[in-house]
Amino acid sequence: MPLFRMVAATAAQRPEAVALCCGPRHVTYARLVADAGRLAAWLSSLGLAPGDRLAVLLPNSVELVTVILAACRAELVLVPLAQDAPPARQAAIIAQTGARGLVMAADLGAAIPAETRERLAVTVCLGRPEPGTVGYDAFLAHGSTLPAPRSTVPDPICLLVYTSGSTGRPKAVAHTQERLARRVEAFVRTLGVTAEDTTLAVFPADRPVVLVFQVLAMLRQGGTVVLAEQPAPAAFWHLYGEVRPGYCLVMPSYARKLFADPGAAMVDHSRLRFWLSGGDTPGQALYEAARRITGRPYCNLYGLTETGLVAVVAPSETDKPGCVGRPVGDVIMRLVDDTGRDVAEGSPGRLLVTSANMMAGYFNDTMATHRAIGTGWYDTGDCVRRDAEGNYWFLGRSVDVIVRHAVQVAAALVADVLAGYPGLAEAVVVGVPDAEAGQVPVAFYRTTGPDPGAEALLRYLADRVDALSVPVACLPIAQWPVTPRGKTDRPKLTALAVAYLGRVRGEG
């Protein structure tokens, strides 16, 4: 139980420091560790044994973090469930992972089909208990804080997280406690996180990027985690002004809404040390808006569900839109061509990653695990280049590299150039099938003012990129389509581009 021991060590040094805040509630380190220990013992007494999967469907709350730490101490395997997933998806995840227990909020109970809950050994309900469930608060009356005897596994699996499915069917990625703890250590060293920091977490705390880089990083160092539920921009900035965090982590699609809100320029940013972005490419316009409004570094991090954090831009080197920084901790990055040979410095290549802290594998899928990490390297499928200073630059997913007349067009590079046009907020370039060229690029853009029109934008690009990189069309868009995880929905943009070109060509 390395993660629980890590937090318990902090509690021993800073027992009365505030570990968690959620609304008016404040929980000290001493109380958090005591509650997590008692909850772990109680879950064990209900029949959950080391290695059992425990599904969790809770909002951002003190209870969610307490459950996470309790599961680590009892060596249970957490299976986070998304609040916005349909009941059929929730049932499928519970069945596929073989979960024996569930901790859920009473008002979210309808998201789990009744027949699925009936098959569980234990269902714990936060709030008014429903029939067939046990009330969460019952653990407070449990006498022992010592869990049942633990397994002899030195580094137990503690978390199963499903991939988005963008590269195939969603798979459950298994993470171990020790590997997550080492990722925390690498992060706090690289970013200089201290006990004086507070972080404002507005995405689910059981999502790996938030769990590692906000919740566990703070609990490792003795700082404070403030939990919220992705509020509207005005409400976010009101809470931000009250908390005055040392750093925040938000996905670009949400950050764009935040920095477009007038409240962003009206709050006190004096305690902010840096802003973290992950999960998607921020784009130059977002970099510039964040830096202009906060006066602080905007740090882009790069990682995947399977690998954890791979690289991050240090706060002192953030004036590099498109850069994902340098490897973190023991991570080694390698760029190869289609034959598997290393590419020359400055040339684009497919990124391979190796680290002792990658996933343990895909749950119950030996063959998929072997294909993914059997060589010791994980193929990210992303196109990246490395400059002479050792910095890595994200160019897009390999599937997003557009091959036009046998020439590779880096969609992300073209989008970054286009986003530099005055008055453009952001741009995205996608590839569309073409009978003659194989693929052609189509650009989408959003403005902050009057629309300059496609002709002006195409002339702007023609002066700055090679001819084959110039899109065949530039299409305005009022609002980006996004996936449930907050990333730009490129397949939807591609479908819009295909439909547009079909109309132009008279094909439909």
C-alpha positions as CSV (number, residue, x, y, z in Angstrom):
1,M,0.0,0.0,0.0
2,P,2.7,2.5,-1.0
3,L,0.2,5.3,-1.9
4,F,-1.5,5.2,1.5
5,R,1.9,5.1,3.3
6,M,2.9,8.1,1.3
7,V,0.0,10.2,2.5
8,A,0.3,8.8,6.0
9,A,3.9,10.0,6.1
10,T,2.7,13.5,5.2
11,A,0.0,13.4,7.9
12,A,2.6,12.5,10.5
13,Q,4.5,15.6,9.6
14,R,1.6,18.0,9.0
15,P,-1.4,16.5,11.0
16,E,-3.3,19.8,11.3
17,A,-2.7,21.1,7.9
18,V,-5.7,21.2,5.5
19,A,-5.5,18.4,3.0
20,L,-8.9,18.7,1.2
21,C,-11.5,21.5,0.7
22,C,-14.8,20.9,-1.0
23,G,-17.3,23.7,-0.6
24,P,-17.5,24.7,3.1
25,R,-15.8,21.4,4.2
26,H,-12.1,21.4,5.3
27,V,-10.4,18.1,6.2
28,T,-7.0,17.9,7.9
29,Y,-4.4,15.3,7.0
30,A,-4.9,13.6,10.4
31,R,-8.6,13.2,9.8
32,L,-8.2,12.1,6.2
33,V,-5.7,9.3,7.0
34,A,-7.8,8.2,10.0
35,D,-11.0,8.1,8.0
36,A,-9.3,6.3,5.1
37,G,-7.8,3.7,7.5
38,R,-11.2,3.1,9.2
39,L,-13.0,2.9,5.8
40,A,-10.4,0.3,4.5
41,A,-11.0,-1.9,7.6
42,W,-14.7,-1.6,7.1
43,L,-14.6,-2.5,3.4
44,S,-12.5,-5.6,4.3
45,S,-15.0,-6.6,7.0
46,L,-17.8,-6.5,4.4
47,G,-16.0,-9.3,2.5
48,L,-13.9,-7.4,0.0
49,A,-10.4,-9.0,-0.3
50,P,-7.1,-7.7,-1.8
51,G,-7.3,-7.7,-5.6
52,D,-11.1,-7.3,-5.7
53,R,-12.3,-4.6,-8.0
54,L,-14.3,-1.7,-6.4
55,A,-16.3,0.4,-8.9
56,V,-16.7,4.1,-7.8
57,L,-19.4,6.5,-9.0
58,L,-19.0,9.7,-6.9
59,P,-18.7,13.4,-7.6
60,N,-15.6,15.3,-6.7
61,S,-15.8,15.2,-2.9
62,V,-13.9,14.5,0.3
63,E,-15.5,11.1,0.2
64,L,-14.1,10.3,-3.3
65,V,-10.5,10.9,-2.1
66,T,-11.1,9.0,1.1
67,V,-12.4,6.0,-0.9
68,I,-9.3,6.2,-3.2
69,L,-6.9,6.1,-0.2
70,A,-9.0,3.4,1.6
71,A,-8.9,1.2,-1.5
72,C,-5.1,1.6,-1.7
73,R,-4.7,0.6,2.0
74,A,-7.0,-2.4,1.6
75,E,-5.3,-3.3,-1.8
76,L,-8.6,-3.1,-3.7
77,V,-8.6,-2.1,-7.4
78,L,-10.5,1.0,-8.1
79,V,-12.7,1.1,-11.3
80,P,-13.8,4.7,-11.8
81,L,-17.1,5.2,-13.6
82,A,-17.9,8.4,-15.5
83,Q,-21.0,10.2,-14.3
84,D,-22.1,11.0,-17.9
85,A,-21.8,7.4,-19.2
86,P,-25.1,5.6,-20.1
87,P,-26.3,2.8,-17.9
88,A,-25.4,0.1,-20.5
89,R,-21.8,1.4,-20.5
90,Q,-21.6,1.3,-16.7
91,A,-23.0,-2.2,-16.6
92,A,-20.5,-3.3,-19.3
93,I,-17.5,-1.9,-17.3
94,I,-18.6,-3.5,-14.1
95,A,-19.1,-6.9,-15.9
96,Q,-15.8,-6.7,-17.8
97,T,-13.7,-5.9,-14.7
98,G,-15.5,-8.4,-12.5
99,A,-16.2,-5.7,-9.9
100,R,-17.5,-7.1,-6.6
101,G,-18.2,-3.8,-4.9
102,L,-19.6,-0.4,-5.7
103,V,-19.4,2.9,-3.9
104,M,-21.9,5.4,-5.4
105,A,-23.7,8.6,-4.6
106,A,-27.4,8.2,-3.9
107,D,-28.4,10.7,-6.6
108,L,-26.4,8.8,-9.2
109,G,-27.8,5.4,-8.5
110,A,-30.1,5.4,-11.6
111,A,-26.9,5.3,-13.7
112,I,-26.3,1.7,-12.6
113,P,-28.9,-0.8,-13.9
114,A,-30.7,-2.6,-11.0
115,E,-29.8,-6.1,-12.3
116,T,-26.1,-5.1,-12.3
117,R,-26.2,-3.9,-8.7
118,E,-28.0,-7.1,-7.7
119,R,-25.0,-9.1,-8.8
120,L,-22.5,-7.2,-6.7
121,A,-21.4,-8.5,-3.3
122,V,-21.3,-5.0,-1.7
123,T,-23.0,-1.7,-2.7
124,V,-22.2,1.3,-0.5
125,C,-24.4,4.4,-0.9
126,L,-23.3,7.9,-0.1
127,G,-26.4,9.8,1.0
128,R,-29.7,8.2,1.9
129,P,-29.2,4.4,1.4
130,E,-31.3,2.8,-1.2
131,P,-32.8,-0.7,-0.7
132,G,-30.0,-3.3,-0.9
133,T,-27.2,-0.9,-0.2
134,V,-25.1,0.0,2.9
135,G,-24.9,3.6,4.1
136,Y,-21.4,5.1,3.6
137,D,-21.4,6.7,7.0
138,A,-21.6,3.3,8.7
139,F,-17.9,3.0,8.5
140,L,-17.5,5.7,11.2
141,A,-18.9,3.2,13.7
142,H,-16.4,0.5,12.7
143,G,-14.1,-0.2,15.7
144,S,-10.9,-1.2,13.9
145,T,-8.6,1.0,11.7
146,L,-6.5,-2.1,10.9
147,P,-7.5,-3.8,7.7
148,A,-7.5,-7.6,7.4
149,P,-4.2,-9.2,6.5
150,R,-2.9,-8.0,3.2
151,S,-1.5,-9.9,0.2
152,T,2.2,-10.5,-0.3
153,V,2.2,-8.6,-3.7
154,P,4.9,-6.0,-3.4
155,D,3.3,-3.6,-5.9
156,P,-0.4,-4.3,-6.1
157,I,-2.6,-3.1,-9.0
158,C,-4.8,-0.3,-7.7
159,L,-6.5,1.3,-10.7
160,L,-8.2,0.2,-13.9
161,V,-8.8,3.1,-16.3
162,Y,-10.5,2.6,-19.7
163,T,-8.9,4.1,-22.8
164,S,-11.0,6.5,-24.9
165,G,-11.2,4.0,-27.8
166,S,-9.6,6.4,-30.3
167,T,-7.2,3.7,-31.4
168,G,-9.5,0.7,-31.2
169,R,-12.0,-0.8,-28.7
170,P,-11.6,0.7,-25.2
171,K,-9.3,-1.3,-23.0
172,A,-8.9,-1.3,-19.2
173,V,-5.4,-0.1,-18.4
174,A,-4.0,-1.5,-15.1
175,H,-1.8,0.8,-12.9
176,T,0.1,-0.2,-9.8
177,Q,0.5,1.7,-6.6
178,E,4.3,1.9,-6.7
179,R,4.4,3.1,-10.3
180,L,1.8,5.8,-9.6
181,A,3.8,6.9,-6.5
182,R,7.0,7.2,-8.7
183,R,5.1,9.3,-11.2
184,V,4.0,11.6,-8.4
185,E,7.7,11.9,-7.3
186,A,8.8,12.7,-10.8
187,F,6.1,15.4,-11.2
188,V,6.7,17.2,-7.9
189,R,10.5,17.3,-8.6
190,T,10.1,18.6,-12.2
191,L,7.5,21.2,-11.4
192,G,8.8,22.2,-8.0
193,V,5.5,21.5,-6.1
194,T,5.7,22.4,-2.4
195,A,3.6,22.3,0.8
196,E,2.9,26.0,0.2
197,D,0.9,25.2,-2.9
198,T,-2.9,24.8,-3.3
199,T,-4.3,23.3,-6.4
200,L,-7.9,23.7,-7.8
201,A,-9.1,20.4,-9.2
202,V,-12.3,20.7,-11.4
203,F,-12.1,17.4,-13.3
204,P,-12.9,14.1,-11.6
205,A,-10.3,13.3,-8.9
206,D,-10.2,9.6,-9.9
207,R,-9.1,10.5,-13.5
208,P,-5.4,9.6,-13.6
209,V,-4.1,13.0,-14.8
210,V,-6.0,14.7,-11.9
211,L,-5.3,11.9,-9.3
212,V,-1.5,12.0,-9.9
213,F,-0.7,15.6,-10.8
214,Q,-3.1,17.3,-8.4
215,V,-4.5,15.1,-5.7
216,L,-1.6,12.8,-4.9
217,A,1.0,15.5,-5.7
218,M,-0.5,17.8,-3.1
219,L,-1.0,15.0,-0.5
220,R,2.6,13.9,-1.1
221,Q,3.9,17.4,-0.4
222,G,1.5,18.6,2.3
223,G,-0.4,21.2,0.3
224,T,-4.2,21.6,-0.1
225,V,-6.5,20.2,-2.8
226,V,-9.6,22.2,-3.5
227,L,-12.3,20.0,-5.3
228,A,-15.0,21.3,-7.5
229,E,-17.3,20.0,-10.3
230,Q,-16.1,21.8,-13.5
231,P,-18.2,25.0,-12.8
232,A,-19.2,27.5,-15.5
233,P,-16.5,30.0,-16.2
234,A,-17.9,32.8,-14.0
235,A,-18.3,30.4,-11.1
236,F,-14.8,29.0,-11.7
237,W,-13.2,32.4,-11.5
238,H,-15.1,33.2,-8.3
239,L,-13.8,30.1,-6.7
240,Y,-10.3,30.7,-8.1
241,G,-10.3,34.1,-6.5
242,E,-11.2,32.7,-3.1
243,V,-8.7,29.8,-3.4
244,R,-5.8,31.7,-5.1
245,P,-4.2,28.4,-6.2
246,G,-0.5,27.8,-6.9
247,Y,-1.4,25.8,-10.0
248,C,-4.4,24.5,-11.9
249,L,-4.8,21.8,-14.5
250,V,-7.5,22.0,-17.1
251,M,-8.0,20.6,-20.6
252,P,-7.7,23.1,-23.5
253,S,-11.4,22.9,-24.5
254,Y,-12.4,24.1,-21.0
255,A,-9.5,26.5,-20.7
256,R,-10.6,28.3,-23.8
257,K,-14.0,29.0,-22.3
258,L,-12.3,30.1,-19.0
259,F,-10.0,32.7,-20.6
260,A,-12.7,34.0,-22.9
261,D,-14.7,34.9,-19.8
262,P,-14.3,38.5,-18.5
263,G,-13.8,37.2,-15.0
264,A,-10.4,35.8,-16.0
265,A,-8.9,39.3,-16.0
266,M,-10.6,40.4,-12.8
267,V,-9.2,38.0,-10.2
268,D,-6.0,38.0,-8.3
269,H,-3.3,35.8,-10.0
270,S,-0.5,36.7,-7.7
271,R,-0.2,33.3,-6.0
272,L,-0.4,31.4,-9.3
273,R,3.0,29.9,-10.2
274,F,2.0,28.1,-13.4
275,W,-1.0,26.8,-15.4
276,L,-1.0,23.1,-16.6
277,S,-2.6,21.9,-19.8
278,G,-3.1,18.3,-20.9
279,G,-5.1,16.0,-23.0
280,D,-5.1,18.0,-26.2
281,T,-3.1,20.6,-28.1
282,P,-3.6,24.1,-26.6
283,G,-2.8,26.1,-29.7
284,Q,-1.0,29.5,-29.8
285,A,-4.1,31.6,-29.2
286,L,-4.7,29.9,-25.8
287,Y,-1.1,30.2,-24.8
288,E,-1.1,33.9,-25.5
289,A,-4.5,34.5,-23.8
290,A,-3.4,32.6,-20.6
291,R,0.0,34.3,-20.5
292,R,-1.5,37.8,-21.1
293,I,-4.2,37.4,-18.5
294,T,-2.4,35.6,-15.7
295,G,1.2,36.8,-16.3
296,R,2.3,33.3,-15.4
297,P,3.8,30.3,-17.4
298,Y,1.4,28.0,-19.3
299,C,2.9,24.5,-19.1
300,N,1.9,21.9,-21.6
301,L,2.3,18.2,-20.5
302,Y,2.2,15.1,-22.6
303,G,1.2,11.6,-21.6
304,L,-1.1,8.7,-22.3
305,T,-3.3,6.4,-20.3
306,E,-0.8,3.6,-20.8
307,T,2.3,5.6,-20.0
308,G,1.4,8.3,-17.5
309,L,3.4,11.5,-17.8
310,V,5.9,11.4,-20.6
311,A,7.1,15.0,-21.0
312,V,6.3,18.5,-19.7
313,V,7.4,22.0,-20.5
314,A,9.2,23.5,-17.5
315,P,7.7,26.8,-16.2
316,S,10.9,28.6,-17.2
317,E,10.5,27.5,-20.9
318,T,6.9,28.0,-21.7
319,D,7.1,30.5,-24.6
320,K,7.1,27.6,-27.1
321,P,3.6,26.9,-28.3
322,G,3.4,23.4,-29.7
323,C,6.3,22.1,-27.5
324,V,5.6,19.3,-25.1
325,G,9.0,19.7,-23.3
326,R,11.5,17.1,-22.3
327,P,11.2,13.6,-20.8
328,V,10.2,13.4,-17.1
329,G,11.9,11.0,-14.6
330,D,13.2,7.8,-16.1
331,V,11.2,8.2,-19.4
332,I,13.1,7.6,-22.6
333,M,11.6,8.9,-25.9
334,R,12.5,7.6,-29.3
335,L,11.4,8.7,-32.8
336,V,11.3,6.2,-35.6
337,D,10.1,6.0,-39.2
338,D,7.7,3.5,-40.8
339,T,10.5,0.9,-40.9
340,G,11.3,1.3,-37.2
341,R,14.6,3.1,-37.8
342,D,15.5,6.2,-35.7
343,V,15.0,9.5,-37.6
344,A,17.4,12.3,-37.9
345,E,17.3,15.2,-35.4
346,G,14.6,17.7,-36.5
347,S,12.7,15.2,-38.6
348,P,9.2,14.0,-37.7
349,G,8.9,10.5,-36.4
350,R,6.5,8.2,-34.6
351,L,7.1,8.4,-30.9
352,L,8.0,5.3,-28.9
353,V,8.2,5.5,-25.1
354,T,9.8,3.4,-22.4
355,S,9.7,3.8,-18.6
356,A,9.6,1.6,-15.5
357,N,6.4,3.5,-14.5
358,M,4.2,2.6,-17.5
359,M,1.1,0.5,-17.1
360,A,1.2,-3.0,-15.8
361,G,-0.8,-4.1,-18.9
362,Y,-4.4,-4.3,-20.2
363,F,-6.7,-6.1,-17.8
364,N,-7.4,-9.7,-18.8
365,D,-5.8,-9.2,-22.2
366,T,-2.4,-10.8,-22.4
367,M,-2.1,-10.6,-26.2
368,A,-3.0,-6.9,-26.3
369,T,-0.5,-6.2,-23.5
370,H,2.2,-8.1,-25.3
371,R,1.6,-6.2,-28.6
372,A,1.7,-2.9,-26.7
373,I,4.7,-3.3,-24.5
374,G,6.2,-6.7,-25.2
375,T,9.3,-5.0,-26.7
376,G,9.7,-2.7,-23.7
377,W,8.6,0.2,-25.9
378,Y,5.1,1.6,-26.1
379,D,4.2,3.0,-29.6
380,T,2.2,6.1,-28.9
381,G,1.0,6.5,-32.5
382,D,1.9,10.2,-32.3
383,C,4.0,12.1,-34.8
384,V,6.7,14.2,-32.9
385,R,10.0,15.9,-33.7
386,R,13.0,16.7,-31.5
387,D,14.9,19.9,-31.8
388,A,18.6,20.5,-31.2
389,E,18.0,21.5,-27.6
390,G,16.3,18.2,-26.8
391,N,12.8,19.6,-26.7
392,Y,10.0,17.5,-28.3
393,W,7.2,19.1,-30.5
394,F,3.9,17.4,-31.0
395,L,2.8,17.3,-34.7
396,G,-0.3,15.2,-34.3
397,R,-1.3,11.6,-34.2
398,S,0.2,9.5,-36.9
399,V,-3.3,8.9,-38.2
400,D,-3.7,12.7,-38.5
401,V,-0.6,13.1,-40.7
402,I,-2.1,13.9,-44.1
403,V,-0.4,12.1,-47.0
404,R,-1.1,14.3,-50.1
405,H,0.4,13.1,-53.4
406,A,2.8,10.9,-51.3
407,V,4.0,13.9,-49.3
408,Q,3.4,14.1,-45.5
409,V,1.5,17.2,-44.3
410,A,1.7,17.8,-40.5
411,A,-1.8,18.9,-39.7
412,A,-0.9,20.4,-36.3
413,L,1.9,22.5,-37.8
414,V,-0.5,24.0,-40.5
415,A,-3.1,24.6,-37.8
416,D,-0.5,26.4,-35.6
417,V,0.5,28.7,-38.5
418,L,-3.1,29.4,-39.3
419,A,-3.9,30.3,-35.7
420,G,-1.3,33.0,-35.9
421,Y,-3.5,35.0,-38.2
422,P,-4.7,38.2,-36.4
423,G,-8.1,37.7,-34.9
424,L,-8.2,34.0,-35.0
425,A,-8.8,32.2,-31.7
426,E,-7.8,28.7,-32.9
427,A,-7.6,26.4,-35.8
428,V,-7.7,22.7,-36.6
429,V,-6.7,20.9,-39.8
430,V,-8.0,17.5,-40.8
431,G,-7.4,15.1,-43.7
432,V,-10.1,14.2,-46.1
433,P,-10.0,11.3,-48.6
434,D,-9.4,12.5,-52.2
435,A,-9.5,10.3,-55.4
436,E,-6.5,12.1,-57.0
437,A,-4.3,13.2,-54.1
438,G,-5.0,10.4,-51.6
439,Q,-5.8,13.0,-48.9
440,V,-6.3,16.7,-48.8
441,P,-6.2,19.1,-45.8
442,V,-9.2,21.0,-44.7
443,A,-9.0,23.8,-42.1
444,F,-11.5,24.8,-39.5
445,Y,-11.2,28.1,-37.6
446,R,-12.8,30.2,-35.0
447,T,-12.4,34.0,-34.7
448,T,-12.5,36.5,-31.9
449,G,-13.9,39.2,-34.2
450,P,-14.9,39.7,-37.8
451,D,-14.4,36.8,-40.1
452,P,-11.4,37.5,-42.5
453,G,-12.8,34.9,-45.0
454,A,-11.3,31.8,-46.5
455,E,-9.5,33.6,-49.3
456,A,-7.5,35.8,-46.9
457,L,-6.6,32.8,-44.7
458,L,-5.5,30.7,-47.7
459,R,-3.3,33.5,-48.9
460,Y,-1.8,33.9,-45.4
461,L,-1.0,30.2,-45.4
462,A,0.4,30.1,-48.9
463,D,3.1,32.6,-47.8
464,R,4.1,30.5,-44.8
465,V,3.8,26.8,-45.7
466,D,4.7,24.7,-48.7
467,A,2.1,24.4,-51.4
468,L,0.9,20.9,-50.6
469,S,0.3,21.9,-47.0
470,V,-2.2,24.7,-48.0
471,P,-5.7,23.4,-47.3
472,V,-8.3,23.0,-50.1
473,A,-10.8,24.9,-47.9
474,C,-11.0,27.0,-44.7
475,L,-14.3,26.7,-42.9
476,P,-15.5,28.9,-40.0
477,I,-16.9,27.2,-37.0
478,A,-18.7,28.8,-34.0
479,Q,-17.9,26.0,-31.4
480,W,-15.6,23.1,-31.6
481,P,-17.2,19.6,-31.3
482,V,-15.5,17.9,-28.3
483,T,-15.4,14.3,-27.1
484,P,-16.8,13.3,-23.6
485,R,-13.2,13.6,-22.4
486,G,-12.9,17.2,-23.5
487,K,-10.7,16.7,-26.6
488,T,-11.4,18.1,-30.0
489,D,-13.7,15.6,-31.9
490,R,-11.6,15.3,-35.0
491,P,-13.7,12.5,-36.6
492,K,-16.7,14.9,-36.4
493,L,-14.7,17.7,-38.0
494,T,-13.6,15.2,-40.7
495,A,-17.2,14.3,-41.4
496,L,-18.1,18.0,-41.7
497,A,-15.3,18.5,-44.1
498,V,-16.3,15.5,-46.2
499,A,-19.8,16.7,-46.4
500,Y,-18.7,20.2,-47.4
501,L,-16.4,19.0,-50.2
502,G,-19.1,16.7,-51.4
503,R,-21.5,19.6,-51.8
504,V,-18.8,21.7,-53.5
505,R,-18.0,18.9,-55.9
506,G,-21.6,18.1,-56.5
507,E,-21.4,14.7,-54.9
508,G,-24.3,15.1,-52.5
